[in-house]
Amino acid sequence: MENKIGSASILKRLSFSIIFGCAALMMTSANAERFELKMFGHEVFVASGGPEGDILKIDGREVHKNQIITFEELVTVDGVAVLIGSSAKGGNSCDGAPFVVSFPANSNPRIDGPLETCYPTTMAASPSQLEFSTAAQPGSDGEKWIWTPADGFKQVAGEKFAATSSKGWAQLRERTVTHPNELLGYKEIADEINRIAGSNRKTFETMIGGVGSAESTGDLFVGTSCTPHNCDAEAAILIASIPDKRVYLAWKPETEKIVVLPPVKQWPQNAKNALLNWSRKWK
């Protein structure tokens, strides 16, 4: 989540105790790291370093666990103290997903989330609600959730993605693309991808939007991607020939054979070579 802070940065937020009066913050660092926040008669405790990763406890009850649990901000919404956290599986496949711990008066603390998203998330606070959102990106509209003390999280319509006509084959020659799904934002190229993919368009967009990278060899762009936490089973490749202004697609669904479009006999030799290298792991 954007503006994520680490343990050291939490120490800088001792203003918690000034803003909320009855809040106390304690951190210790060793092989097992500990975060403890006491407020309004309740204790929020995160212990880490064990084989199961981090464990979040509230008033001694285990309420959530994941490889990495951090707290990022403490705010008030409609007079309710709200602690905003992030939960992640670790690795670089997904960003941490936000969750909220709120402290309504005369009630037990309430835990909402983590949100089911893999994308970087930003948060905007207002006096009456919190707004969490992900940016629209190639092949995927943005996501948005509103959080209130009364109702918790509610998903609403996010930002719509649209390819831009200011980017096309000429801009691909700049070699600034670092992920294959960026080409879905280059309208001239995206139109060709959609034409080749046909009825498989949504499937390919999903497959090419995972953990990925891109490189250019001469005038051939080669981008690959795989499904987070399942890279050995599901993956995709997108090849673009700049001189020919043609694209070549392939993807490997889990437990199924590789799908190749257009038929491989229509691929130029350098694209076939890239396809062979990419698909070798499933031979």
RAVEN-V977926 format. One record per run of one state. SS is the DSSP state (H for helix, E for strand, L for the rest). FROM is the first residue (numbers start at 1). TO is the last residue. If there is no record, write none. Layout:
ss:from:to
SS:FROM:TO
SS:FROM:TO
//
This chain:
ss:from:to
L:1:6
H:7:11
L:12:14
H:15:20
L:21:23
E:24:28
L:29:33
E:34:39
L:40:41
E:42:50
L:51:52
E:53:58
L:59:60
E:61:66
L:67:67
E:68:77
L:78:79
E:80:88
L:89:96
E:97:103
L:104:109
E:110:113
L:114:121
E:122:125
L:126:129
E:130:133
L:134:136
E:137:137
L:138:139
E:140:140
L:141:142
E:143:148
L:149:151
E:152:157
L:158:163
E:164:164
L:165:168
H:169:172
L:173:179
H:180:185
E:186:186
H:187:207
L:208:210
E:211:217
L:218:219
E:220:226
L:227:234
E:235:241
L:242:245
E:246:252
L:253:257
E:258:261
L:262:263
H:264:266
L:267:268
H:269:282
L:283:283
//
